[in-house]
Amino acid sequence: MTIIATVPYAPVLPVDATVTINGVEYPIPADQIDGMFVDGPVYRITAAVAAAGYRRTSIIRYVGDLAEFDVEPIEGDA
């Protein structure tokens, strides 16, 4: 089953933007992750997806006012 994540599509990703995965919104970091500065919106989105327990598995597609991409759960060690 393909899981699609969405984020607002704008020239500049808002500071308070969220990524939506399976109907749940996760915050996208504004400018820092673990004390390191974030480099651009794709890095911010990827970090938010990872923090939610997923990984991005496709390119980002632009659909109207949303950007969407496929994700899959990160499998933990059993």
N, CA, C and O atoms as a Tripos MOL2 file, in Angstrom:
@<TRIPOS>MOLECULE
protein
  312   311    78     0     0
PROTEIN
NO_CHARGES

@<TRIPOS>ATOM
      1 N           0.8410   -1.1750    0.0000 N.3       1 MET1
      2 CA          0.0000    0.0000    0.0000 C.3       1 MET1
      3 C           0.8910    1.2440    0.0000 C.2       1 MET1
      4 O           1.8300    1.3420    0.7900 O.2       1 MET1
      5 N           0.5970    2.1730   -0.8710 N.am      2 THR2
      6 CA          1.3560    3.4130   -0.9480 C.3       2 THR2
      7 C           0.8080    4.4140    0.0560 C.2       2 THR2
      8 O          -0.3970    4.6560    0.1120 O.2       2 THR2
      9 N           1.6900    4.9870    0.8380 N.am      3 ILE3
     10 CA          1.3220    6.0370    1.7810 C.3       3 ILE3
     11 C           1.7950    7.3480    1.1740 C.2       3 ILE3
     12 O           2.9700    7.4900    0.8360 O.2       3 ILE3
     13 N           0.8900    8.3020    1.0360 N.am      4 ILE4
     14 CA          1.2330    9.5940    0.4570 C.3       4 ILE4
     15 C           1.2720   10.6450    1.5540 C.2       4 ILE4
     16 O           0.3460   10.7590    2.3580 O.2       4 ILE4
     17 N           2.3440   11.4040    1.5770 N.am      5 ALA5
     18 CA          2.4920   12.5180    2.5120 C.3       5 ALA5
     19 C           2.3100   13.8090    1.7400 C.2       5 ALA5
     20 O           2.6540   13.8850    0.5600 O.2       5 ALA5
     21 N           1.7680   14.8320    2.4010 N.am      6 THR6
     22 CA          1.5770   16.1260    1.7480 C.3       6 THR6
     23 C           2.1110   17.2520    2.6210 C.2       6 THR6
     24 O           2.1230   17.1620    3.8490 O.2       6 THR6
     25 N           2.5500   18.3070    1.9590 N.am      7 VAL7
     26 CA          2.9690   19.5410    2.6250 C.3       7 VAL7
     27 C           2.4250   20.7010    1.8120 C.2       7 VAL7
     28 O           2.1430   20.5390    0.6240 O.2       7 VAL7
     29 N           2.2700   21.8800    2.4320 N.am      8 PRO8
     30 CA          1.8290   23.0410    1.6600 C.3       8 PRO8
     31 C           2.8690   23.3650    0.5910 C.2       8 PRO8
     32 O           4.0710   23.3200    0.8570 O.2       8 PRO8
     33 N           2.4150   23.6870   -0.6060 N.am      9 TYR9
     34 CA          3.3370   24.0900   -1.6730 C.3       9 TYR9
     35 C           3.2830   25.5950   -1.8100 C.2       9 TYR9
     36 O           2.2590   26.1670   -2.1860 O.2       9 TYR9
     37 N           4.3890   26.2190   -1.5040 N.am     10 ALA10
     38 CA          4.5080   27.6720   -1.6200 C.3      10 ALA10
     39 C           5.9570   27.9670   -1.9770 C.2      10 ALA10
     40 O           6.8330   27.1330   -1.7490 O.2      10 ALA10
     41 N           6.2180   29.1370   -2.5280 N.am     11 PRO11
     42 CA          7.6140   29.4640   -2.8450 C.3      11 PRO11
     43 C           8.5370   29.3370   -1.6310 C.2      11 PRO11
     44 O           9.6970   28.9440   -1.7600 O.2      11 PRO11
     45 N           8.0110   29.6730   -0.4560 N.am     12 VAL12
     46 CA          8.7740   29.5260    0.7800 C.3      12 VAL12
     47 C           7.9240   28.7150    1.7420 C.2      12 VAL12
     48 O           6.7780   29.0740    2.0130 O.2      12 VAL12
     49 N           8.4760   27.6220    2.2610 N.am     13 LEU13
     50 CA          7.7490   26.7770    3.2070 C.3      13 LEU13
     51 C           7.5520   27.5610    4.5020 C.2      13 LEU13
     52 O           8.5340   28.0030    5.0970 O.2      13 LEU13
     53 N           6.2970   27.7490    4.9600 N.am     14 PRO14
     54 CA          6.0600   28.5330    6.1790 C.3      14 PRO14
     55 C           6.7760   27.9410    7.3940 C.2      14 PRO14
     56 O           7.0070   26.7340    7.4630 O.2      14 PRO14
     57 N           7.1190   28.7970    8.3390 N.am     15 VAL15
     58 CA          7.8200   28.3620    9.5460 C.3      15 VAL15
     59 C           6.9890   27.3510   10.3260 C.2      15 VAL15
     60 O           7.5430   26.4110   10.8960 O.2      15 VAL15
     61 N           5.6680   27.5280   10.3610 N.am     16 ASP16
     62 CA          4.8050   26.6380   11.1430 C.3      16 ASP16
     63 C           4.1810   25.5300   10.2930 C.2      16 ASP16
     64 O           3.1340   24.9960   10.6590 O.2      16 ASP16
     65 N           4.8000   25.1770    9.1720 N.am     17 ALA17
     66 CA          4.2500   24.1620    8.2680 C.3      17 ALA17
     67 C           4.2700   22.7780    8.9060 C.2      17 ALA17
     68 O           5.0640   22.4970    9.8040 O.2      17 ALA17
     69 N           3.3810   21.9260    8.4230 N.am     18 THR18
     70 CA          3.3260   20.5390    8.8780 C.3      18 THR18
     71 C           3.3330   19.6180    7.6710 C.2      18 THR18
     72 O           2.9620   20.0140    6.5660 O.2      18 THR18
     73 N           3.7620   18.3770    7.8990 N.am     19 VAL19
     74 CA          3.6460   17.3270    6.8920 C.3      19 VAL19
     75 C           2.5170   16.4160    7.3630 C.2      19 VAL19
     76 O           2.4630   16.0520    8.5380 O.2      19 VAL19
     77 N           1.6210   16.0460    6.4590 N.am     20 THR20
     78 CA          0.4900   15.1910    6.8050 C.3      20 THR20
     79 C           0.7390   13.7910    6.2590 C.2      20 THR20
     80 O           0.9390   13.6060    5.0590 O.2      20 THR20
     81 N           0.7220   12.8020    7.1630 N.am     21 ILE21
     82 CA          0.9230   11.4010    6.8020 C.3      21 ILE21
     83 C          -0.2090   10.6070    7.4260 C.2      21 ILE21
     84 O          -0.3910   10.6320    8.6430 O.2      21 ILE21
     85 N          -0.9780    9.8970    6.5940 N.am     22 ASN22
     86 CA         -2.1250    9.1150    7.0800 C.3      22 ASN22
     87 C          -3.0740    9.9580    7.9270 C.2      22 ASN22
     88 O          -3.6090    9.4760    8.9250 O.2      22 ASN22
     89 N          -3.2860   11.2100    7.5360 N.am     23 GLY23
     90 CA         -4.2240   12.0800    8.2260 C.3      23 GLY23
     91 C          -3.6970   12.7250    9.4940 C.2      23 GLY23
     92 O          -4.4180   13.4830   10.1430 O.2      23 GLY23
     93 N          -2.4520   12.4420    9.8610 N.am     24 VAL24
     94 CA         -1.8590   13.0090   11.0700 C.3      24 VAL24
     95 C          -0.8450   14.0730   10.6500 C.2      24 VAL24
     96 O          -0.0160   13.8390    9.7700 O.2      24 VAL24
     97 N          -0.9200   15.2460   11.2900 N.am     25 GLU25
     98 CA          0.0130   16.3290   10.9850 C.3      25 GLU25
     99 C           1.2190   16.2630   11.9150 C.2      25 GLU25
    100 O           1.0790   16.1170   13.1290 O.2      25 GLU25
    101 N           2.4040   16.3720   11.3240 N.am     26 TYR26
    102 CA          3.6550   16.3930   12.0710 C.3      26 TYR26
    103 C           4.3530   17.7200   11.7880 C.2      26 TYR26
    104 O           4.3900   18.1530   10.6370 O.2      26 TYR26
    105 N           4.9100   18.3810   12.8140 N.am     27 PRO27
    106 CA          5.5650   19.6710   12.5820 C.3      27 PRO27
    107 C           6.8370   19.5170   11.7560 C.2      27 PRO27
    108 O           7.5730   18.5390   11.8900 O.2      27 PRO27
    109 N           7.0730   20.5030   10.9040 N.am     28 ILE28
    110 CA          8.3130   20.5630   10.1360 C.3      28 ILE28
    111 C           9.2350   21.5290   10.8670 C.2      28 ILE28
    112 O           8.8280   22.6530   11.1600 O.2      28 ILE28
    113 N          10.4730   21.1220   11.1700 N.am     29 PRO29
    114 CA         11.3640   22.0120   11.9110 C.3      29 PRO29
    115 C          11.5830   23.3250   11.1720 C.2      29 PRO29
    116 O          11.7060   23.3510    9.9480 O.2      29 PRO29
    117 N          11.6300   24.4140   11.9360 N.am     30 ALA30
    118 CA         11.7530   25.7430   11.3340 C.3      30 ALA30
    119 C          13.1670   26.0380   10.8540 C.2      30 ALA30
    120 O          13.3610   26.4490    9.7100 O.2      30 ALA30
    121 N          14.1520   25.8330   11.7170 N.am     31 ASP31
    122 CA         15.4990   26.2200   11.3090 C.3      31 ASP31
    123 C          16.6190   25.4330   11.9680 C.2      31 ASP31
    124 O          17.7810   25.6170   11.6020 O.2      31 ASP31
    125 N          16.3200   24.5720   12.9150 N.am     32 GLN32
    126 CA         17.3780   23.8120   13.5680 C.3      32 GLN32
    127 C          16.9220   22.3900   13.8500 C.2      32 GLN32
    128 O          15.7530   22.1410   14.1450 O.2      32 GLN32
    129 N          17.8560   21.4750   13.7530 N.am     33 ILE33
    130 CA         17.6220   20.0910   14.1680 C.3      33 ILE33
    131 C          18.8600   19.6550   14.9350 C.2      33 ILE33
    132 O          19.9650   19.6750   14.3930 O.2      33 ILE33
    133 N          18.6880   19.2670   16.1790 N.am     34 ASP34
    134 CA         19.8050   18.8190   17.0080 C.3      34 ASP34
    135 C          20.9780   19.7940   16.9710 C.2      34 ASP34
    136 O          22.1350   19.3810   16.8940 O.2      34 ASP34
    137 N          20.6700   21.0990   17.0270 N.am     35 GLY35
    138 CA         21.7180   22.1020   17.0660 C.3      35 GLY35
    139 C          22.3540   22.4390   15.7260 C.2      35 GLY35
    140 O          23.2290   23.3010   15.6520 O.2      35 GLY35
    141 N          21.9160   21.7570   14.6570 N.am     36 MET36
    142 CA         22.4880   22.0340   13.3400 C.3      36 MET36
    143 C          21.4820   22.8360   12.5250 C.2      36 MET36
    144 O          20.2790   22.5920   12.6110 O.2      36 MET36
    145 N          21.9610   23.7800   11.7450 N.am     37 PHE37
    146 CA         21.0600   24.5650   10.9080 C.3      37 PHE37
    147 C          20.5650   23.7260    9.7410 C.2      37 PHE37
    148 O          21.3160   22.9340    9.1710 O.2      37 PHE37
    149 N          19.3310   23.9010    9.3990 N.am     38 VAL38
    150 CA         18.6970   23.1420    8.3290 C.3      38 VAL38
    151 C          18.9120   23.8780    7.0110 C.2      38 VAL38
    152 O          18.8230   25.1040    6.9570 O.2      38 VAL38
    153 N          19.1920   23.1290    5.9560 N.am     39 ASP39
    154 CA         19.4970   23.7210    4.6590 C.3      39 ASP39
    155 C          18.3410   23.5070    3.6860 C.2      39 ASP39
    156 O          18.3440   22.5380    2.9280 O.2      39 ASP39
    157 N          17.3720   24.3860    3.7010 N.am     40 GLY40
    158 CA         16.3160   24.3820    2.7000 C.3      40 GLY40
    159 C          15.0990   23.5430    3.0370 C.2      40 GLY40
    160 O          15.1290   22.7280    3.9590 O.2      40 GLY40
    161 N          14.0120   23.7510    2.2700 N.am     41 PRO41
    162 CA         12.7420   23.1000    2.5690 C.3      41 PRO41
    163 C          12.7530   21.5880    2.3950 C.2      41 PRO41
    164 O          12.0910   20.8920    3.1640 O.2      41 PRO41
    165 N          13.4700   21.0550    1.4230 N.am     42 VAL42
    166 CA         13.4780   19.5970    1.2370 C.3      42 VAL42
    167 C          14.1320   18.9250    2.4320 C.2      42 VAL42
    168 O          13.6640   17.8800    2.8840 O.2      42 VAL42
    169 N          15.2050   19.5040    2.9500 N.am     43 TYR43
    170 CA         15.8470   18.9620    4.1440 C.3      43 TYR43
    171 C          14.8900   19.0180    5.3260 C.2      43 TYR43
    172 O          14.8000   18.0640    6.0980 O.2      43 TYR43
    173 N          14.1740   20.1300    5.4730 N.am     44 ARG44
    174 CA         13.2060   20.2730    6.5670 C.3      44 ARG44
    175 C          12.1130   19.2170    6.4630 C.2      44 ARG44
    176 O          11.7420   18.6020    7.4630 O.2      44 ARG44
    177 N          11.5950   19.0060    5.2530 N.am     45 ILE45
    178 CA         10.5390   18.0100    5.0440 C.3      45 ILE45
    179 C          11.0590   16.6140    5.3550 C.2      45 ILE45
    180 O          10.3900   15.8450    6.0450 O.2      45 ILE45
    181 N          12.2460   16.2770    4.8550 N.am     46 THR46
    182 CA         12.8290   14.9550    5.0860 C.3      46 THR46
    183 C          13.0390   14.7110    6.5750 C.2      46 THR46
    184 O          12.7930   13.6070    7.0610 O.2      46 THR46
    185 N          13.4920   15.7320    7.3040 N.am     47 ALA47
    186 CA         13.6940   15.6040    8.7480 C.3      47 ALA47
    187 C          12.3730   15.3650    9.4690 C.2      47 ALA47
    188 O          12.3130   14.5480   10.3870 O.2      47 ALA47
    189 N          11.3180   16.0620    9.0690 N.am     48 ALA48
    190 CA         10.0060   15.8840    9.6950 C.3      48 ALA48
    191 C           9.4600   14.4890    9.4290 C.2      48 ALA48
    192 O           8.8870   13.8640   10.3220 O.2      48 ALA48
    193 N           9.6330   14.0010    8.2130 N.am     49 VAL49
    194 CA          9.1650   12.6610    7.8530 C.3      49 VAL49
    195 C           9.9040   11.6130    8.6850 C.2      49 VAL49
    196 O           9.2860   10.6760    9.1920 O.2      49 VAL49
    197 N          11.2130   11.7630    8.8290 N.am     50 ALA50
    198 CA         11.9980   10.8230    9.6290 C.3      50 ALA50
    199 C          11.5860   10.8700   11.0960 C.2      50 ALA50
    200 O          11.4880    9.8270   11.7440 O.2      50 ALA50
    201 N          11.3440   12.0670   11.6250 N.am     51 ALA51
    202 CA         10.9180   12.1990   13.0200 C.3      51 ALA51
    203 C           9.5640   11.5360   13.2500 C.2      51 ALA51
    204 O           9.2670   11.0960   14.3610 O.2      51 ALA51
    205 N           8.7410   11.4640   12.2010 N.am     52 ALA52
    206 CA          7.4300   10.8130   12.3000 C.3      52 ALA52
    207 C           7.5380    9.2990   12.1360 C.2      52 ALA52
    208 O           6.5400    8.5910   12.2710 O.2      52 ALA52
    209 N           8.7420    8.7940   11.8460 N.am     53 GLY53
    210 CA          8.9410    7.3530   11.7170 C.3      53 GLY53
    211 C           8.7920    6.8280   10.2980 C.2      53 GLY53
    212 O           8.5330    5.6420   10.0920 O.2      53 GLY53
    213 N           8.9560    7.7110    9.3190 N.am     54 TYR54
    214 CA          8.8260    7.3150    7.9130 C.3      54 TYR54
    215 C          10.0630    7.7500    7.1370 C.2      54 TYR54
    216 O          10.8800    8.5290    7.6270 O.2      54 TYR54
    217 N          10.1830    7.2340    5.9210 N.am     55 ARG55
    218 CA         11.2180    7.6940    4.9980 C.3      55 ARG55
    219 C          10.5700    8.0050    3.6640 C.2      55 ARG55
    220 O           9.6300    7.3290    3.2480 O.2      55 ARG55
    221 N          11.0790    9.0360    2.9900 N.am     56 ARG56
    222 CA         10.5600    9.4290    1.6780 C.3      56 ARG56
    223 C          11.0590    8.4360    0.6450 C.2      56 ARG56
    224 O          12.2420    8.0950    0.6330 O.2      56 ARG56
    225 N          10.1520    7.9590   -0.2440 N.am     57 THR57
    226 CA         10.5190    6.9470   -1.2330 C.3      57 THR57
    227 C          10.2590    7.3920   -2.6650 C.2      57 THR57
    228 O          10.3730    6.5870   -3.5900 O.2      57 THR57
    229 N           9.9180    8.6410   -2.8600 N.am     58 SER58
    230 CA          9.6740    9.1230   -4.2220 C.3      58 SER58
    231 C          10.1010   10.5760   -4.3310 C.2      58 SER58
    232 O          10.4250   11.2320   -3.3410 O.2      58 SER58
    233 N          10.0900   11.0550   -5.5620 N.am     59 ILE59
    234 CA         10.3370   12.4720   -5.7730 C.3      59 ILE59
    235 C           9.1360   13.2570   -5.2580 C.2      59 ILE59
    236 O           8.0620   12.6960   -5.0430 O.2      59 ILE59
    237 N           9.3250   14.5370   -5.0660 N.am     60 ILE60
    238 CA          8.2230   15.4070   -4.6510 C.3      60 ILE60
    239 C           7.4500   15.8250   -5.8930 C.2      60 ILE60
    240 O           8.0280   16.3070   -6.8670 O.2      60 ILE60
    241 N           6.1290   15.6350   -5.8460 N.am     61 ARG61
    242 CA          5.2410   16.0040   -6.9530 C.3      61 ARG61
    243 C           4.4080   17.1940   -6.5050 C.2      61 ARG61
    244 O           3.9860   17.2640   -5.3510 O.2      61 ARG61
    245 N           4.1740   18.1220   -7.4090 N.am     62 TYR62
    246 CA          3.3940   19.3080   -7.0750 C.3      62 TYR62
    247 C           1.9990   19.1690   -7.6560 C.2      62 TYR62
    248 O           1.8320   19.0220   -8.8660 O.2      62 TYR62
    249 N           0.9870   19.2160   -6.7740 N.am     63 VAL63
    250 CA         -0.4080   19.0240   -7.1550 C.3      63 VAL63
    251 C          -1.2090   20.1860   -6.5710 C.2      63 VAL63
    252 O          -1.5050   20.2010   -5.3770 O.2      63 VAL63
    253 N          -1.5550   21.1470   -7.4040 N.am     64 GLY64
    254 CA         -2.2950   22.3080   -6.9120 C.3      64 GLY64
    255 C          -1.5080   23.0500   -5.8580 C.2      64 GLY64
    256 O          -0.3660   23.4480   -6.0900 O.2      64 GLY64
    257 N          -2.1230   23.2410   -4.6840 N.am     65 ASP65
    258 CA         -1.4420   23.9690   -3.6140 C.3      65 ASP65
    259 C          -0.7360   23.0410   -2.6240 C.2      65 ASP65
    260 O          -0.3810   23.4600   -1.5220 O.2      65 ASP65
    261 N          -0.5320   21.7790   -3.0190 N.am     66 LEU66
    262 CA          0.1720   20.8200   -2.1690 C.3      66 LEU66
    263 C           1.3640   20.2300   -2.9070 C.2      66 LEU66
    264 O           1.3690   20.1290   -4.1340 O.2      66 LEU66
    265 N           2.3610   19.8470   -2.1440 N.am     67 ALA67
    266 CA          3.4460   19.0130   -2.6470 C.3      67 ALA67
    267 C           3.2250   17.6500   -2.0060 C.2      67 ALA67
    268 O           2.9750   17.5680   -0.8040 O.2      67 ALA67
    269 N           3.3120   16.5810   -2.7910 N.am     68 GLU68
    270 CA          3.0860   15.2490   -2.2310 C.3      68 GLU68
    271 C           4.2170   14.3190   -2.6430 C.2      68 GLU68
    272 O           4.8990   14.5410   -3.6430 O.2      68 GLU68
    273 N           4.3960   13.2700   -1.8450 N.am     69 PHE69
    274 CA          5.4380   12.2820   -2.1110 C.3      69 PHE69
    275 C           5.0770   11.0160   -1.3610 C.2      69 PHE69
    276 O           4.3120   11.0510   -0.3970 O.2      69 PHE69
    277 N           5.6320    9.8920   -1.8060 N.am     70 ASP70
    278 CA          5.3750    8.6050   -1.1750 C.3      70 ASP70
    279 C           6.3270    8.4120    0.0020 C.2      70 ASP70
    280 O           7.4760    8.8520   -0.0280 O.2      70 ASP70
    281 N           5.8220    7.7470    1.0360 N.am     71 VAL71
    282 CA          6.6420    7.4160    2.2000 C.3      71 VAL71
    283 C           6.3790    5.9730    2.5940 C.2      71 VAL71
    284 O           5.3840    5.3760    2.1850 O.2      71 VAL71
    285 N           7.2840    5.4190    3.3940 N.am     72 GLU72
    286 CA          7.0860    4.0940    3.9760 C.3      72 GLU72
    287 C           7.5840    4.1390    5.4110 C.2      72 GLU72
    288 O           8.4820    4.9150    5.7360 O.2      72 GLU72
    289 N           7.0030    3.3090    6.2680 N.am     73 PRO73
    290 CA          7.4560    3.2860    7.6630 C.3      73 PRO73
    291 C           8.9120    2.8280    7.7470 C.2      73 PRO73
    292 O           9.3510    1.9720    6.9800 O.2      73 PRO73
    293 N           9.6430    3.4060    8.6820 N.am     74 ILE74
    294 CA         11.0040    2.9450    8.9500 C.3      74 ILE74
    295 C          10.8690    1.7220    9.8370 C.2      74 ILE74
    296 O          10.2690    1.7840   10.9100 O.2      74 ILE74
    297 N          11.4280    0.6150    9.3860 N.am     75 GLU75
    298 CA         11.3460   -0.6290   10.1530 C.3      75 GLU75
    299 C          12.3830   -0.6050   11.2660 C.2      75 GLU75
    300 O          13.5620   -0.3490   11.0190 O.2      75 GLU75
    301 N          11.9420   -0.8720   12.4940 N.am     76 GLY76
    302 CA         12.8760   -0.9500   13.6090 C.3      76 GLY76
    303 C          13.4780   -2.3390   13.6900 C.2      76 GLY76
    304 O          12.9710   -3.2840   13.0860 O.2      76 GLY76
    305 N          14.5580   -2.4550   14.4360 N.am     77 ASP77
    306 CA         15.1700   -3.7710   14.6300 C.3      77 ASP77
    307 C          14.2570   -4.6160   15.4890 C.2      77 ASP77
    308 O          13.7750   -4.1620   16.5270 O.2      77 ASP77
    309 N          14.0220   -5.8280   15.0670 N.am     78 ALA78
    310 CA         13.1420   -6.7380   15.8170 C.3      78 ALA78
    311 C          13.9020   -7.4480   16.8930 C.2      78 ALA78
    312 O          13.3280   -8.2530   17.6260 O.2      78 ALA78
@<TRIPOS>BOND
     1     1     2 1
     2     2     3 1
     3     3     4 2
     4     3     5 am
     5     5     6 1
     6     6     7 1
     7     7     8 2
     8     7     9 am
     9     9    10 1
    10    10    11 1
    11    11    12 2
    12    11    13 am
    13    13    14 1
    14    14    15 1
    15    15    16 2
    16    15    17 am
    17    17    18 1
    18    18    19 1
    19    19    20 2
    20    19    21 am
    21    21    22 1
    22    22    23 1
    23    23    24 2
    24    23    25 am
    25    25    26 1
    26    26    27 1
    27    27    28 2
    28    27    29 am
    29    29    30 1
    30    30    31 1
    31    31    32 2
    32    31    33 am
    33    33    34 1
    34    34    35 1
    35    35    36 2
    36    35    37 am
    37    37    38 1
    38    38    39 1
    39    39    40 2
    40    39    41 am
    41    41    42 1
    42    42    43 1
    43    43    44 2
    44    43    45 am
    45    45    46 1
    46    46    47 1
    47    47    48 2
    48    47    49 am
    49    49    50 1
    50    50    51 1
    51    51    52 2
    52    51    53 am
    53    53    54 1
    54    54    55 1
    55    55    56 2
    56    55    57 am
    57    57    58 1
    58    58    59 1
    59    59    60 2
    60    59    61 am
    61    61    62 1
    62    62    63 1
    63    63    64 2
    64    63    65 am
    65    65    66 1
    66    66    67 1
    67    67    68 2
    68    67    69 am
    69    69    70 1
    70    70    71 1
    71    71    72 2
    72    71    73 am
    73    73    74 1
    74    74    75 1
    75    75    76 2
    76    75    77 am
    77    77    78 1
    78    78    79 1
    79    79    80 2
    80    79    81 am
    81    81    82 1
    82    82    83 1
    83    83    84 2
    84    83    85 am
    85    85    86 1
    86    86    87 1
    87    87    88 2
    88    87    89 am
    89    89    90 1
    90    90    91 1
    91    91    92 2
    92    91    93 am
    93    93    94 1
    94    94    95 1
    95    95    96 2
    96    95    97 am
    97    97    98 1
    98    98    99 1
    99    99   100 2
   100    99   101 am
   101   101   102 1
   102   102   103 1
   103   103   104 2
   104   103   105 am
   105   105   106 1
   106   106   107 1
   107   107   108 2
   108   107   109 am
   109   109   110 1
   110   110   111 1
   111   111   112 2
   112   111   113 am
   113   113   114 1
   114   114   115 1
   115   115   116 2
   116   115   117 am
   117   117   118 1
   118   118   119 1
   119   119   120 2
   120   119   121 am
   121   121   122 1
   122   122   123 1
   123   123   124 2
   124   123   125 am
   125   125   126 1
   126   126   127 1
   127   127   128 2
   128   127   129 am
   129   129   130 1
   130   130   131 1
   131   131   132 2
   132   131   133 am
   133   133   134 1
   134   134   135 1
   135   135   136 2
   136   135   137 am
   137   137   138 1
   138   138   139 1
   139   139   140 2
   140   139   141 am
   141   141   142 1
   142   142   143 1
   143   143   144 2
   144   143   145 am
   145   145   146 1
   146   146   147 1
   147   147   148 2
   148   147   149 am
   149   149   150 1
   150   150   151 1
   151   151   152 2
   152   151   153 am
   153   153   154 1
   154   154   155 1
   155   155   156 2
   156   155   157 am
   157   157   158 1
   158   158   159 1
   159   159   160 2
   160   159   161 am
   161   161   162 1
   162   162   163 1
   163   163   164 2
   164   163   165 am
   165   165   166 1
   166   166   167 1
   167   167   168 2
   168   167   169 am
   169   169   170 1
   170   170   171 1
   171   171   172 2
   172   171   173 am
   173   173   174 1
   174   174   175 1
   175   175   176 2
   176   175   177 am
   177   177   178 1
   178   178   179 1
   179   179   180 2
   180   179   181 am
   181   181   182 1
   182   182   183 1
   183   183   184 2
   184   183   185 am
   185   185   186 1
   186   186   187 1
   187   187   188 2
   188   187   189 am
   189   189   190 1
   190   190   191 1
   191   191   192 2
   192   191   193 am
   193   193   194 1
   194   194   195 1
   195   195   196 2
   196   195   197 am
   197   197   198 1
   198   198   199 1
   199   199   200 2
   200   199   201 am
   201   201   202 1
   202   202   203 1
   203   203   204 2
   204   203   205 am
   205   205   206 1
   206   206   207 1
   207   207   208 2
   208   207   209 am
   209   209   210 1
   210   210   211 1
   211   211   212 2
   212   211   213 am
   213   213   214 1
   214   214   215 1
   215   215   216 2
   216   215   217 am
   217   217   218 1
   218   218   219 1
   219   219   220 2
   220   219   221 am
   221   221   222 1
   222   222   223 1
   223   223   224 2
   224   223   225 am
   225   225   226 1
   226   226   227 1
   227   227   228 2
   228   227   229 am
   229   229   230 1
   230   230   231 1
   231   231   232 2
   232   231   233 am
   233   233   234 1
   234   234   235 1
   235   235   236 2
   236   235   237 am
   237   237   238 1
   238   238   239 1
   239   239   240 2
   240   239   241 am
   241   241   242 1
   242   242   243 1
   243   243   244 2
   244   243   245 am
   245   245   246 1
   246   246   247 1
   247   247   248 2
   248   247   249 am
   249   249   250 1
   250   250   251 1
   251   251   252 2
   252   251   253 am
   253   253   254 1
   254   254   255 1
   255   255   256 2
   256   255   257 am
   257   257   258 1
   258   258   259 1
   259   259   260 2
   260   259   261 am
   261   261   262 1
   262   262   263 1
   263   263   264 2
   264   263   265 am
   265   265   266 1
   266   266   267 1
   267   267   268 2
   268   267   269 am
   269   269   270 1
   270   270   271 1
   271   271   272 2
   272   271   273 am
   273   273   274 1
   274   274   275 1
   275   275   276 2
   276   275   277 am
   277   277   278 1
   278   278   279 1
   279   279   280 2
   280   279   281 am
   281   281   282 1
   282   282   283 1
   283   283   284 2
   284   283   285 am
   285   285   286 1
   286   286   287 1
   287   287   288 2
   288   287   289 am
   289   289   290 1
   290   290   291 1
   291   291   292 2
   292   291   293 am
   293   293   294 1
   294   294   295 1
   295   295   296 2
   296   295   297 am
   297   297   298 1
   298   298   299 1
   299   299   300 2
   300   299   301 am
   301   301   302 1
   302   302   303 1
   303   303   304 2
   304   303   305 am
   305   305   306 1
   306   306   307 1
   307   307   308 2
   308   307   309 am
   309   309   310 1
   310   310   311 1
   311   311   312 2
@<TRIPOS>SUBSTRUCTURE
     1 MET1         2 RESIDUE 1 A MET
     2 THR2         6 RESIDUE 1 A THR
     3 ILE3        10 RESIDUE 1 A ILE
     4 ILE4        14 RESIDUE 1 A ILE
     5 ALA5        18 RESIDUE 1 A ALA
     6 THR6        22 RESIDUE 1 A THR
     7 VAL7        26 RESIDUE 1 A VAL
     8 PRO8        30 RESIDUE 1 A PRO
     9 TYR9        34 RESIDUE 1 A TYR
    10 ALA10       38 RESIDUE 1 A ALA
    11 PRO11       42 RESIDUE 1 A PRO
    12 VAL12       46 RESIDUE 1 A VAL
    13 LEU13       50 RESIDUE 1 A LEU
    14 PRO14       54 RESIDUE 1 A PRO
    15 VAL15       58 RESIDUE 1 A VAL
    16 ASP16       62 RESIDUE 1 A ASP
    17 ALA17       66 RESIDUE 1 A ALA
    18 THR18       70 RESIDUE 1 A THR
    19 VAL19       74 RESIDUE 1 A VAL
    20 THR20       78 RESIDUE 1 A THR
    21 ILE21       82 RESIDUE 1 A ILE
    22 ASN22       86 RESIDUE 1 A ASN
    23 GLY23       90 RESIDUE 1 A GLY
    24 VAL24       94 RESIDUE 1 A VAL
    25 GLU25       98 RESIDUE 1 A GLU
    26 TYR26      102 RESIDUE 1 A TYR
    27 PRO27      106 RESIDUE 1 A PRO
    28 ILE28      110 RESIDUE 1 A ILE
    29 PRO29      114 RESIDUE 1 A PRO
    30 ALA30      118 RESIDUE 1 A ALA
    31 ASP31      122 RESIDUE 1 A ASP
    32 GLN32      126 RESIDUE 1 A GLN
    33 ILE33      130 RESIDUE 1 A ILE
    34 ASP34      134 RESIDUE 1 A ASP
    35 GLY35      138 RESIDUE 1 A GLY
    36 MET36      142 RESIDUE 1 A MET
    37 PHE37      146 RESIDUE 1 A PHE
    38 VAL38      150 RESIDUE 1 A VAL
    39 ASP39      154 RESIDUE 1 A ASP
    40 GLY40      158 RESIDUE 1 A GLY
    41 PRO41      162 RESIDUE 1 A PRO
    42 VAL42      166 RESIDUE 1 A VAL
    43 TYR43      170 RESIDUE 1 A TYR
    44 ARG44      174 RESIDUE 1 A ARG
    45 ILE45      178 RESIDUE 1 A ILE
    46 THR46      182 RESIDUE 1 A THR
    47 ALA47      186 RESIDUE 1 A ALA
    48 ALA48      190 RESIDUE 1 A ALA
    49 VAL49      194 RESIDUE 1 A VAL
    50 ALA50      198 RESIDUE 1 A ALA
    51 ALA51      202 RESIDUE 1 A ALA
    52 ALA52      206 RESIDUE 1 A ALA
    53 GLY53      210 RESIDUE 1 A GLY
    54 TYR54      214 RESIDUE 1 A TYR
    55 ARG55      218 RESIDUE 1 A ARG
    56 ARG56      222 RESIDUE 1 A ARG
    57 THR57      226 RESIDUE 1 A THR
    58 SER58      230 RESIDUE 1 A SER
    59 ILE59      234 RESIDUE 1 A ILE
    60 ILE60      238 RESIDUE 1 A ILE
    61 ARG61      242 RESIDUE 1 A ARG
    62 TYR62      246 RESIDUE 1 A TYR
    63 VAL63      250 RESIDUE 1 A VAL
    64 GLY64      254 RESIDUE 1 A GLY
    65 ASP65      258 RESIDUE 1 A ASP
    66 LEU66      262 RESIDUE 1 A LEU
    67 ALA67      266 RESIDUE 1 A ALA
    68 GLU68      270 RESIDUE 1 A GLU
    69 PHE69      274 RESIDUE 1 A PHE
    70 ASP70      278 RESIDUE 1 A ASP
    71 VAL71      282 RESIDUE 1 A VAL
    72 GLU72      286 RESIDUE 1 A GLU
    73 PRO73      290 RESIDUE 1 A PRO
    74 ILE74      294 RESIDUE 1 A ILE
    75 GLU75      298 RESIDUE 1 A GLU
    76 GLY76      302 RESIDUE 1 A GLY
    77 ASP77      306 RESIDUE 1 A ASP
    78 ALA78      310 RESIDUE 1 A ALA
